[in-house]
Amino acid sequence: MKLTVLVDNNTIIDRYFYAEPGVSYWIECADGRYLFDTGYSDLFLRNAIKMGINLLALDGIVISHGHNDHTWGLCDLVKLYSEAESKRYMSKRPMIIAHPDAFLDRSLDGLDIGSMLSNSQLKKSFPLKLSKDPIWLTPKLVFLGEIERKNSFEIENPIGKIMWDGVWEDDYVLDDSALVYVSDNGLVIIVGCSHAGICNIIEYAKKVCNEERIYDVIGGFHLLNPSPNRLNNTVEYFRKCQPHVIHACHCTDFRSKNSLARSANVEEVGVGLVLEYN
């Protein structure tokens, strides 16, 4: 499996790509090509062009959760596929895979922080597969669905409100999910923001895949000015977990990366980074 970072808060030094506070990864494996999240704007498309990546060759689009920095690029993807289809540049449209709550309306302090496109709007452009249960996309790549939340130190306050059945409710981002690739050396866990808790995600990935070895974890760990209790317990978890490497990025601050580096091999991440796994 090959993963290329199309969008992150940073770029790799001396590579002339664009960055924004968002996430988008291009994933290639033997049985398919997938886009994981679409960032905040059209930057994932612009960076993909600079890298020679053809986003019209997708087999699926996986959405980690419904916040704007992971979904707003979907509008540009709709435009790309609609124009390509009208000019007969393509023969199929990829499926969008996400949790059922991913495209519901969301608000924080009066601001829209959810997807610009609803389920009904997306269905006009792409087939949808929305599930709380794990979905195996290939024999080695799985979308986890709704993550079990068992670690007390990762329990969070709600982030704004979400619209359920016409009523605004506290939003605990239950749609936050992840992709897992079962490599020869252990699990490669690909996350967006880890609102479910990075340790909860890893534990659920091990359960779904029946594999204890963790090779890599890449994505946002949702450690922006975390409480000492949360950070210390997360560092201790990684000390016990002993992954081969981790690529903490996006919504992970320097203090948290520095603390994690005491118990794990933390590597740099930025737009243009390419990672390969057996």
C-alpha positions, 0 to 999 in steps of 0.5 A: 500500500502506498499513501501520499499526503495531498493536504496537511497543515504543513508541506515537506521542506523544499517541495512546492506544494500548498498547505492548509489546516485539513487532511487528504490522503491518496491511497493506492493498494493492489485492489483499489485507489482511494481518497481519504478526506478532501481537506477544506478547499480545492488544494487536494486537487491542485497538489494532486495535479502537481504530483501527477496523480489522477483523481478520476481513477478513484475506486472510493472516497472515504470520509473520516468525519463530517467537519469542514476541514475534511469535507469541503473539498467534496464540492470540487470533487463533484465539479471534477467528476461532473465535467469529466463525465460530460466530456466522456473522460471517465466511465464510473464514479467512485463510492463515498464511504462514511458514517451515517452522521457524516453529512448532517448539519453542524454548527459551532458558535453560530458558524457552519462547520459541517459538510457543505453537501448533504446525503441527498445532494451527494447522491446526485453525484456519487453512490453512498455507502454509510455504515456504523459497522466496519466495511472491508474495502479490500481484503487488507483495507477496512473502514472502521465505522463507529469507534468504540469509546472505552478510555475515560481519559479520552472522553470529550466535551461536545464540539458544537451542535449537530442536527438529528431529526430536525433537532439540534443536539450536542455533537460528540462527533460519533461519526469520527472513524478511520481506515486500517491497512493490514500490512505484513508487519502490523496495522497501519492506522489512518486517521483524520482528527481522532475525535473518538480518541486515538487510543480508542481507535487503535484498540478498535482497529486491533479488535476488528482486524484481530491483530495486536501489532501496530506498525504505523499511525498517521493523521491528526491525533486531536491533541491541541493543548490537551489536558495533562491527564489526557496527554500523559495517558496517551503517552503511556498508552503508546509506550505500552503499544510500541508502534514501529513509527507514528506520523502525528500531524494536522490537529496535533501540537508541538508539545504533544508531538514532543511528549509522544516522542518520549515513548514512540518514533515520531516522524515528520509529516507534510504535503508531498510525503509518500509512505509505502507498506508491504 
